[in-house]
Amino acid sequence: MSKGEKQSKEEYLTEKRFADGVKCPHCNGSHIQRNGKARGYQQYICVTAGNTFPSRQTR
Ligand SMILES: [Zn+2]
């Protein structure tokens, strides 16, 4: 399995979680956009409040 495939799977899982409803842990808003990665985790940004948070922090 290539590194690319593993990354794609991770992306898929993140997308699935996103589809399930990622919400901002700060204001519970659902207007979220992807904001790159940090320490291997997908980062999101709350468009409403401008807060960033990692996907792992959300349920
Ligand atoms: Zn927010």
N, CA, C, O and the ligand as a Tripos MOL2 file, in Angstrom:
@<TRIPOS>MOLECULE
protein
  237   235    60     0     0
PROTEIN
NO_CHARGES

@<TRIPOS>ATOM
      1 N           0.8530   -1.2040    0.0000 N.3       1 MET1
      2 CA          0.0000    0.0000    0.0000 C.3       1 MET1
      3 C           0.8850    1.2490    0.0000 C.2       1 MET1
      4 O           1.7800    1.3740    0.8350 O.2       1 MET1
      5 N           0.6470    2.1350   -0.8960 N.am      2 SER2
      6 CA          1.4630    3.3450   -1.0050 C.3       2 SER2
      7 C           1.0420    4.3730    0.0450 C.2       2 SER2
      8 O          -0.0360    4.2970    0.6340 O.2       2 SER2
      9 N           1.9050    5.2990    0.2420 N.am      3 LYS3
     10 CA          1.6240    6.3740    1.1970 C.3       3 LYS3
     11 C           0.4170    7.1890    0.7350 C.2       3 LYS3
     12 O          -0.3900    7.6590    1.5370 O.2       3 LYS3
     13 N           0.3260    7.3390   -0.5850 N.am      4 GLY4
     14 CA         -0.7800    8.1050   -1.1550 C.3       4 GLY4
     15 C          -2.1300    7.4740   -0.8690 C.2       4 GLY4
     16 O          -3.1040    8.1680   -0.5790 O.2       4 GLY4
     17 N          -2.1780    6.1460   -0.9520 N.am      5 GLU5
     18 CA         -3.4330    5.4460   -0.6910 C.3       5 GLU5
     19 C          -3.8550    5.5920    0.7620 C.2       5 GLU5
     20 O          -5.0300    5.7800    1.0770 O.2       5 GLU5
     21 N          -2.8690    5.5010    1.6290 N.am      6 LYS6
     22 CA         -3.1690    5.6430    3.0500 C.3       6 LYS6
     23 C          -3.7220    7.0430    3.3370 C.2       6 LYS6
     24 O          -4.6550    7.2250    4.1180 O.2       6 LYS6
     25 N          -3.1090    8.0130    2.6750 N.am      7 GLN7
     26 CA         -3.5390    9.3960    2.8820 C.3       7 GLN7
     27 C          -4.9600    9.5830    2.3420 C.2       7 GLN7
     28 O          -5.7750   10.2990    2.9230 O.2       7 GLN7
     29 N          -5.2300    8.9190    1.2140 N.am      8 SER8
     30 CA         -6.5520    9.0260    0.6220 C.3       8 SER8
     31 C          -7.6040    8.4440    1.5600 C.2       8 SER8
     32 O          -8.7000    8.9860    1.6970 O.2       8 SER8
     33 N          -7.2560    7.3380    2.1980 N.am      9 LYS9
     34 CA         -8.1930    6.7190    3.1300 C.3       9 LYS9
     35 C          -8.4650    7.6540    4.3090 C.2       9 LYS9
     36 O          -9.5940    7.7920    4.7800 O.2       9 LYS9
     37 N          -7.3980    8.2820    4.7600 N.am     10 GLU10
     38 CA         -7.5450    9.2190    5.8720 C.3      10 GLU10
     39 C          -8.4330   10.3930    5.4690 C.2      10 GLU10
     40 O          -9.2810   10.8590    6.2300 O.2      10 GLU10
     41 N          -8.2010   10.8490    4.2370 N.am     11 GLU11
     42 CA         -9.0230   11.9270    3.7090 C.3      11 GLU11
     43 C         -10.4900   11.4940    3.6540 C.2      11 GLU11
     44 O         -11.3930   12.2560    3.9980 O.2      11 GLU11
     45 N         -10.6990   10.2620    3.2160 N.am     12 TYR12
     46 CA        -12.0640    9.7430    3.1030 C.3      12 TYR12
     47 C         -12.7400    9.7180    4.4710 C.2      12 TYR12
     48 O         -13.8890   10.1340    4.6190 O.2      12 TYR12
     49 N         -12.0060    9.2200    5.4670 N.am     13 LEU13
     50 CA        -12.5650    9.1330    6.8130 C.3      13 LEU13
     51 C         -12.8750   10.5230    7.3480 C.2      13 LEU13
     52 O         -13.8840   10.7380    8.0200 O.2      13 LEU13
     53 N         -11.9900   11.4570    7.0390 N.am     14 THR14
     54 CA        -12.2160   12.8350    7.4730 C.3      14 THR14
     55 C         -13.4520   13.4050    6.7980 C.2      14 THR14
     56 O         -14.2740   14.0700    7.4280 O.2      14 THR14
     57 N         -13.5660   13.1320    5.5150 N.am     15 GLU15
     58 CA        -14.7200   13.6180    4.7730 C.3      15 GLU15
     59 C         -16.0040   13.0080    5.3290 C.2      15 GLU15
     60 O         -17.0270   13.6810    5.4490 O.2      15 GLU15
     61 N         -15.9280   11.7190    5.6670 N.am     16 LYS16
     62 CA        -17.0990   11.0330    6.2060 C.3      16 LYS16
     63 C         -17.5170   11.6670    7.5330 C.2      16 LYS16
     64 O         -18.6980   11.8760    7.8110 O.2      16 LYS16
     65 N         -16.5050   11.9580    8.3300 N.am     17 ARG17
     66 CA        -16.7890   12.6020    9.6110 C.3      17 ARG17
     67 C         -17.3630   13.9970    9.3840 C.2      17 ARG17
     68 O         -18.2790   14.4450   10.0730 O.2      17 ARG17
     69 N         -16.7880   14.6540    8.3980 N.am     18 PHE18
     70 CA        -17.2590   15.9920    8.0570 C.3      18 PHE18
     71 C         -18.7180   15.9370    7.6260 C.2      18 PHE18
     72 O         -19.5290   16.7840    8.0000 O.2      18 PHE18
     73 N         -19.0300   14.9220    6.8350 N.am     19 ALA19
     74 CA        -20.3930   14.7670    6.3400 C.3      19 ALA19
     75 C         -21.3510   14.4740    7.4890 C.2      19 ALA19
     76 O         -22.5200   14.8580    7.4520 O.2      19 ALA19
     77 N         -20.8440   13.7960    8.4990 N.am     20 ASP20
     78 CA        -21.6680   13.4860    9.6610 C.3      20 ASP20
     79 C         -21.9770   14.7370   10.4710 C.2      20 ASP20
     80 O         -22.9050   14.7570   11.2810 O.2      20 ASP20
     81 N         -21.1930   15.7710   10.2420 N.am     21 GLY21
     82 CA        -21.4930   17.0350   10.9100 C.3      21 GLY21
     83 C         -20.3990   17.5010   11.8390 C.2      21 GLY21
     84 O         -20.5170   17.3840   13.0590 O.2      21 GLY21
     85 N         -19.3250   18.0350   11.2640 N.am     22 VAL22
     86 CA        -18.3030   18.6610   12.0950 C.3      22 VAL22
     87 C         -18.8320   20.0000   12.5590 C.2      22 VAL22
     88 O         -19.3430   20.7970   11.7730 O.2      22 VAL22
     89 N         -18.6990   20.2270   13.8390 N.am     23 LYS23
     90 CA        -19.1460   21.5130   14.3620 C.3      23 LYS23
     91 C         -18.0280   22.1830   15.1280 C.2      23 LYS23
     92 O         -17.1820   21.5210   15.7290 O.2      23 LYS23
     93 N         -18.0320   23.4780   15.1000 N.am     24 CYS24
     94 CA        -17.0290   24.2610   15.8050 C.3      24 CYS24
     95 C         -17.1580   24.0350   17.3110 C.2      24 CYS24
     96 O         -18.2330   24.2310   17.8770 O.2      24 CYS24
     97 N         -16.0580   23.6190   17.9680 N.am     25 PRO25
     98 CA        -16.1030   23.3850   19.4120 C.3      25 PRO25
     99 C         -16.2220   24.6790   20.2090 C.2      25 PRO25
    100 O         -16.4830   24.6640   21.4120 O.2      25 PRO25
    101 N         -16.0270   25.7800   19.5260 N.am     26 HIS26
    102 CA        -16.0570   27.0750   20.2200 C.3      26 HIS26
    103 C         -17.4650   27.6620   20.2260 C.2      26 HIS26
    104 O         -17.9710   28.0900   21.2630 O.2      26 HIS26
    105 N         -18.0810   27.6730   19.0630 N.am     27 CYS27
    106 CA        -19.4110   28.2990   18.9680 C.3      27 CYS27
    107 C         -20.4750   27.3330   18.4550 C.2      27 CYS27
    108 O         -21.6290   27.7110   18.2540 O.2      27 CYS27
    109 N         -20.0640   26.0720   18.2440 N.am     28 ASN28
    110 CA        -20.9850   25.0300   17.7890 C.3      28 ASN28
    111 C         -21.5710   25.3190   16.4150 C.2      28 ASN28
    112 O         -22.6090   24.7800   16.0300 O.2      28 ASN28
    113 N         -20.8690   26.1950   15.6800 N.am     29 GLY29
    114 CA        -21.3350   26.5250   14.3330 C.3      29 GLY29
    115 C         -20.9980   25.4280   13.3530 C.2      29 GLY29
    116 O         -20.0630   24.6580   13.5700 O.2      29 GLY29
    117 N         -21.7480   25.3540   12.2820 N.am     30 SER30
    118 CA        -21.5260   24.3090   11.2810 C.3      30 SER30
    119 C         -20.9390   24.8740    9.9840 C.2      30 SER30
    120 O         -20.7880   24.1500    9.0000 O.2      30 SER30
    121 N         -20.6150   26.1460    9.9890 N.am     31 HIS31
    122 CA        -20.0020   26.7440    8.7960 C.3      31 HIS31
    123 C         -18.4900   26.5570    8.8940 C.2      31 HIS31
    124 O         -17.7660   27.4560    9.3220 O.2      31 HIS31
    125 N         -18.0290   25.3750    8.4890 N.am     32 ILE32
    126 CA        -16.6430   24.9690    8.6690 C.3      32 ILE32
    127 C         -15.9650   24.7670    7.3190 C.2      32 ILE32
    128 O         -16.5720   24.2650    6.3730 O.2      32 ILE32
    129 N         -14.7150   25.1590    7.2460 N.am     33 GLN33
    130 CA        -13.9320   24.8790    6.0500 C.3      33 GLN33
    131 C         -12.6270   24.2160    6.4660 C.2      33 GLN33
    132 O         -12.1520   24.3820    7.5890 O.2      33 GLN33
    133 N         -12.0550   23.4500    5.5160 N.am     34 ARG34
    134 CA        -10.7630   22.8180    5.7900 C.3      34 ARG34
    135 C          -9.6640   23.8720    5.8110 C.2      34 ARG34
    136 O          -9.7050   24.8480    5.0610 O.2      34 ARG34
    137 N          -8.7040   23.6650    6.6640 N.am     35 ASN35
    138 CA         -7.6440   24.6680    6.8380 C.3      35 ASN35
    139 C          -6.2640   24.0150    6.8740 C.2      35 ASN35
    140 O          -5.4280   24.3510    7.7130 O.2      35 ASN35
    141 N          -6.0360   23.0710    5.9470 N.am     36 GLY36
    142 CA         -4.7400   22.4170    5.8790 C.3      36 GLY36
    143 C          -4.5580   21.3870    6.9880 C.2      36 GLY36
    144 O          -5.5210   20.9510    7.6190 O.2      36 GLY36
    145 N          -3.2930   21.0080    7.2110 N.am     37 LYS37
    146 CA         -3.0370   20.0010    8.2380 C.3      37 LYS37
    147 C          -1.9510   20.4750    9.1900 C.2      37 LYS37
    148 O          -1.0640   21.2430    8.8170 O.2      37 LYS37
    149 N          -2.0390   20.0110   10.4020 N.am     38 ALA38
    150 CA         -1.0140   20.2950   11.3950 C.3      38 ALA38
    151 C          -0.8000   19.0510   12.2340 C.2      38 ALA38
    152 O          -1.7600   18.4600   12.7290 O.2      38 ALA38
    153 N           0.4450   18.6500   12.3960 N.am     39 ARG39
    154 CA          0.7970   17.4520   13.1730 C.3      39 ARG39
    155 C           0.0510   16.2220   12.6630 C.2      39 ARG39
    156 O          -0.2810   15.3210   13.4330 O.2      39 ARG39
    157 N          -0.2040   16.1980   11.3680 N.am     40 GLY40
    158 CA         -0.8150   15.0200   10.7640 C.3      40 GLY40
    159 C          -2.3240   14.9750   10.8430 C.2      40 GLY40
    160 O          -2.9470   14.0600   10.3040 O.2      40 GLY40
    161 N          -2.9190   15.9470   11.5060 N.am     41 TYR41
    162 CA         -4.3760   15.9510   11.5960 C.3      41 TYR41
    163 C          -4.9760   17.0380   10.7200 C.2      41 TYR41
    164 O          -4.4270   18.1300   10.5780 O.2      41 TYR41
    165 N          -6.0970   16.7120   10.1500 N.am     42 GLN42
    166 CA         -6.8110   17.6930    9.3490 C.3      42 GLN42
    167 C          -7.2730   18.8360   10.2520 C.2      42 GLN42
    168 O          -7.8600   18.6270   11.3140 O.2      42 GLN42
    169 N          -6.9900   20.0260    9.7970 N.am     43 GLN43
    170 CA         -7.4160   21.1980   10.5580 C.3      43 GLN43
    171 C          -8.6480   21.8230    9.8980 C.2      43 GLN43
    172 O          -8.7920   21.8140    8.6750 O.2      43 GLN43
    173 N          -9.5010   22.3470   10.7130 N.am     44 TYR44
    174 CA        -10.6750   23.0540   10.1960 C.3      44 TYR44
    175 C         -10.6780   24.4710   10.7410 C.2      44 TYR44
    176 O         -10.0800   24.7750   11.7720 O.2      44 TYR44
    177 N         -11.3680   25.3130   10.0150 N.am     45 ILE45
    178 CA        -11.5270   26.6780   10.5110 C.3      45 ILE45
    179 C         -13.0070   27.0190   10.5420 C.2      45 ILE45
    180 O         -13.7470   26.7450    9.5970 O.2      45 ILE45
    181 N         -13.4150   27.6120   11.6270 N.am     46 CYS46
    182 CA        -14.7900   28.0780   11.7530 C.3      46 CYS46
    183 C         -14.8830   29.4040   11.0230 C.2      46 CYS46
    184 O         -14.2580   30.3860   11.4230 O.2      46 CYS46
    185 N         -15.6590   29.4320    9.9590 N.am     47 VAL47
    186 CA        -15.7780   30.6450    9.1560 C.3      47 VAL47
    187 C         -16.4720   31.7420    9.9580 C.2      47 VAL47
    188 O         -16.1750   32.9260    9.8000 O.2      47 VAL47
    189 N         -17.3720   31.3430   10.7940 N.am     48 THR48
    190 CA        -18.1400   32.3030   11.5810 C.3      48 THR48
    191 C         -17.2700   33.0680   12.5610 C.2      48 THR48
    192 O         -17.3290   34.2950   12.6380 O.2      48 THR48
    193 N         -16.4510   32.3200   13.3190 N.am     49 ALA49
    194 CA        -15.6650   32.9520   14.3780 C.3      49 ALA49
    195 C         -14.1800   33.0440   14.0460 C.2      49 ALA49
    196 O         -13.4390   33.7630   14.7160 O.2      49 ALA49
    197 N         -13.7380   32.3200   13.0160 N.am     50 GLY50
    198 CA        -12.3320   32.3550   12.6240 C.3      50 GLY50
    199 C         -11.4470   31.4860   13.4940 C.2      50 GLY50
    200 O         -10.2230   31.6030   13.4340 O.2      50 GLY50
    201 N         -12.0320   30.6210   14.2970 N.am     51 ASN51
    202 CA        -11.2490   29.7160   15.1330 C.3      51 ASN51
    203 C         -10.8290   28.4940   14.3340 C.2      51 ASN51
    204 O         -11.5780   28.0040   13.4890 O.2      51 ASN51
    205 N          -9.6290   28.0080   14.6080 N.am     52 THR52
    206 CA         -9.1910   26.7710   13.9790 C.3      52 THR52
    207 C          -9.1820   25.6590   15.0090 C.2      52 THR52
    208 O          -8.9590   25.8910   16.1980 O.2      52 THR52
    209 N          -9.4290   24.4410   14.5310 N.am     53 PHE53
    210 CA         -9.4160   23.2880   15.4270 C.3      53 PHE53
    211 C          -9.1380   22.0440   14.6220 C.2      53 PHE53
    212 O          -9.4900   21.9850   13.4440 O.2      53 PHE53
    213 N          -8.5030   21.0280   15.2320 N.am     54 PRO54
    214 CA         -8.2010   19.7810   14.5310 C.3      54 PRO54
    215 C          -9.4130   18.8570   14.5060 C.2      54 PRO54
    216 O         -10.2710   18.9100   15.3870 O.2      54 PRO54
    217 N          -9.4670   18.0070   13.4800 N.am     55 SER55
    218 CA        -10.5990   17.1020   13.3300 C.3      55 SER55
    219 C         -10.7130   16.1580   14.5260 C.2      55 SER55
    220 O         -11.8090   15.7410   14.9010 O.2      55 SER55
    221 N          -9.5690   15.8320   15.1160 N.am     56 ARG56
    222 CA         -9.5760   14.8850   16.2410 C.3      56 ARG56
    223 C         -10.2820   15.4490   17.4850 C.2      56 ARG56
    224 O         -10.6990   14.7050   18.3730 O.2      56 ARG56
    225 N         -10.3970   16.7350   17.5200 N.am     57 GLN57
    226 CA        -10.9850   17.3550   18.7090 C.3      57 GLN57
    227 C         -12.5050   17.2960   18.6980 C.2      57 GLN57
    228 O         -13.1670   17.4880   19.7190 O.2      57 GLN57
    229 N         -13.0370   17.0220   17.5050 N.am     58 THR58
    230 CA        -14.4910   17.0150   17.3870 C.3      58 THR58
    231 C         -15.0320   15.6040   17.5120 C.2      58 THR58
    232 O         -14.2800   14.6410   17.3690 O.2      58 THR58
    233 N         -16.3030   15.4670   17.7730 N.am     59 ARG59
    234 CA        -16.9090   14.1690   17.8890 C.3      59 ARG59
    235 C         -17.4100   13.7090   16.5330 C.2      59 ARG59
    236 O         -17.9640   12.6160   16.4170 O.2      59 ARG59
    237 ZN        -16.9210   28.8370   15.7970 Zn       60 ZN60
@<TRIPOS>BOND
     1     1     2 1
     2     2     3 1
     3     3     4 2
     4     3     5 am
     5     5     6 1
     6     6     7 1
     7     7     8 2
     8     7     9 am
     9     9    10 1
    10    10    11 1
    11    11    12 2
    12    11    13 am
    13    13    14 1
    14    14    15 1
    15    15    16 2
    16    15    17 am
    17    17    18 1
    18    18    19 1
    19    19    20 2
    20    19    21 am
    21    21    22 1
    22    22    23 1
    23    23    24 2
    24    23    25 am
    25    25    26 1
    26    26    27 1
    27    27    28 2
    28    27    29 am
    29    29    30 1
    30    30    31 1
    31    31    32 2
    32    31    33 am
    33    33    34 1
    34    34    35 1
    35    35    36 2
    36    35    37 am
    37    37    38 1
    38    38    39 1
    39    39    40 2
    40    39    41 am
    41    41    42 1
    42    42    43 1
    43    43    44 2
    44    43    45 am
    45    45    46 1
    46    46    47 1
    47    47    48 2
    48    47    49 am
    49    49    50 1
    50    50    51 1
    51    51    52 2
    52    51    53 am
    53    53    54 1
    54    54    55 1
    55    55    56 2
    56    55    57 am
    57    57    58 1
    58    58    59 1
    59    59    60 2
    60    59    61 am
    61    61    62 1
    62    62    63 1
    63    63    64 2
    64    63    65 am
    65    65    66 1
    66    66    67 1
    67    67    68 2
    68    67    69 am
    69    69    70 1
    70    70    71 1
    71    71    72 2
    72    71    73 am
    73    73    74 1
    74    74    75 1
    75    75    76 2
    76    75    77 am
    77    77    78 1
    78    78    79 1
    79    79    80 2
    80    79    81 am
    81    81    82 1
    82    82    83 1
    83    83    84 2
    84    83    85 am
    85    85    86 1
    86    86    87 1
    87    87    88 2
    88    87    89 am
    89    89    90 1
    90    90    91 1
    91    91    92 2
    92    91    93 am
    93    93    94 1
    94    94    95 1
    95    95    96 2
    96    95    97 am
    97    97    98 1
    98    98    99 1
    99    99   100 2
   100    99   101 am
   101   101   102 1
   102   102   103 1
   103   103   104 2
   104   103   105 am
   105   105   106 1
   106   106   107 1
   107   107   108 2
   108   107   109 am
   109   109   110 1
   110   110   111 1
   111   111   112 2
   112   111   113 am
   113   113   114 1
   114   114   115 1
   115   115   116 2
   116   115   117 am
   117   117   118 1
   118   118   119 1
   119   119   120 2
   120   119   121 am
   121   121   122 1
   122   122   123 1
   123   123   124 2
   124   123   125 am
   125   125   126 1
   126   126   127 1
   127   127   128 2
   128   127   129 am
   129   129   130 1
   130   130   131 1
   131   131   132 2
   132   131   133 am
   133   133   134 1
   134   134   135 1
   135   135   136 2
   136   135   137 am
   137   137   138 1
   138   138   139 1
   139   139   140 2
   140   139   141 am
   141   141   142 1
   142   142   143 1
   143   143   144 2
   144   143   145 am
   145   145   146 1
   146   146   147 1
   147   147   148 2
   148   147   149 am
   149   149   150 1
   150   150   151 1
   151   151   152 2
   152   151   153 am
   153   153   154 1
   154   154   155 1
   155   155   156 2
   156   155   157 am
   157   157   158 1
   158   158   159 1
   159   159   160 2
   160   159   161 am
   161   161   162 1
   162   162   163 1
   163   163   164 2
   164   163   165 am
   165   165   166 1
   166   166   167 1
   167   167   168 2
   168   167   169 am
   169   169   170 1
   170   170   171 1
   171   171   172 2
   172   171   173 am
   173   173   174 1
   174   174   175 1
   175   175   176 2
   176   175   177 am
   177   177   178 1
   178   178   179 1
   179   179   180 2
   180   179   181 am
   181   181   182 1
   182   182   183 1
   183   183   184 2
   184   183   185 am
   185   185   186 1
   186   186   187 1
   187   187   188 2
   188   187   189 am
   189   189   190 1
   190   190   191 1
   191   191   192 2
   192   191   193 am
   193   193   194 1
   194   194   195 1
   195   195   196 2
   196   195   197 am
   197   197   198 1
   198   198   199 1
   199   199   200 2
   200   199   201 am
   201   201   202 1
   202   202   203 1
   203   203   204 2
   204   203   205 am
   205   205   206 1
   206   206   207 1
   207   207   208 2
   208   207   209 am
   209   209   210 1
   210   210   211 1
   211   211   212 2
   212   211   213 am
   213   213   214 1
   214   214   215 1
   215   215   216 2
   216   215   217 am
   217   217   218 1
   218   218   219 1
   219   219   220 2
   220   219   221 am
   221   221   222 1
   222   222   223 1
   223   223   224 2
   224   223   225 am
   225   225   226 1
   226   226   227 1
   227   227   228 2
   228   227   229 am
   229   229   230 1
   230   230   231 1
   231   231   232 2
   232   231   233 am
   233   233   234 1
   234   234   235 1
   235   235   236 2
@<TRIPOS>SUBSTRUCTURE
     1 MET1         2 RESIDUE 1 A MET
     2 SER2         6 RESIDUE 1 A SER
     3 LYS3        10 RESIDUE 1 A LYS
     4 GLY4        14 RESIDUE 1 A GLY
     5 GLU5        18 RESIDUE 1 A GLU
     6 LYS6        22 RESIDUE 1 A LYS
     7 GLN7        26 RESIDUE 1 A GLN
     8 SER8        30 RESIDUE 1 A SER
     9 LYS9        34 RESIDUE 1 A LYS
    10 GLU10       38 RESIDUE 1 A GLU
    11 GLU11       42 RESIDUE 1 A GLU
    12 TYR12       46 RESIDUE 1 A TYR
    13 LEU13       50 RESIDUE 1 A LEU
    14 THR14       54 RESIDUE 1 A THR
    15 GLU15       58 RESIDUE 1 A GLU
    16 LYS16       62 RESIDUE 1 A LYS
    17 ARG17       66 RESIDUE 1 A ARG
    18 PHE18       70 RESIDUE 1 A PHE
    19 ALA19       74 RESIDUE 1 A ALA
    20 ASP20       78 RESIDUE 1 A ASP
    21 GLY21       82 RESIDUE 1 A GLY
    22 VAL22       86 RESIDUE 1 A VAL
    23 LYS23       90 RESIDUE 1 A LYS
    24 CYS24       94 RESIDUE 1 A CYS
    25 PRO25       98 RESIDUE 1 A PRO
    26 HIS26      102 RESIDUE 1 A HIS
    27 CYS27      106 RESIDUE 1 A CYS
    28 ASN28      110 RESIDUE 1 A ASN
    29 GLY29      114 RESIDUE 1 A GLY
    30 SER30      118 RESIDUE 1 A SER
    31 HIS31      122 RESIDUE 1 A HIS
    32 ILE32      126 RESIDUE 1 A ILE
    33 GLN33      130 RESIDUE 1 A GLN
    34 ARG34      134 RESIDUE 1 A ARG
    35 ASN35      138 RESIDUE 1 A ASN
    36 GLY36      142 RESIDUE 1 A GLY
    37 LYS37      146 RESIDUE 1 A LYS
    38 ALA38      150 RESIDUE 1 A ALA
    39 ARG39      154 RESIDUE 1 A ARG
    40 GLY40      158 RESIDUE 1 A GLY
    41 TYR41      162 RESIDUE 1 A TYR
    42 GLN42      166 RESIDUE 1 A GLN
    43 GLN43      170 RESIDUE 1 A GLN
    44 TYR44      174 RESIDUE 1 A TYR
    45 ILE45      178 RESIDUE 1 A ILE
    46 CYS46      182 RESIDUE 1 A CYS
    47 VAL47      186 RESIDUE 1 A VAL
    48 THR48      190 RESIDUE 1 A THR
    49 ALA49      194 RESIDUE 1 A ALA
    50 GLY50      198 RESIDUE 1 A GLY
    51 ASN51      202 RESIDUE 1 A ASN
    52 THR52      206 RESIDUE 1 A THR
    53 PHE53      210 RESIDUE 1 A PHE
    54 PRO54      214 RESIDUE 1 A PRO
    55 SER55      218 RESIDUE 1 A SER
    56 ARG56      222 RESIDUE 1 A ARG
    57 GLN57      226 RESIDUE 1 A GLN
    58 THR58      230 RESIDUE 1 A THR
    59 ARG59      234 RESIDUE 1 A ARG
    60 ZN60       237 GROUP 0 **** ****
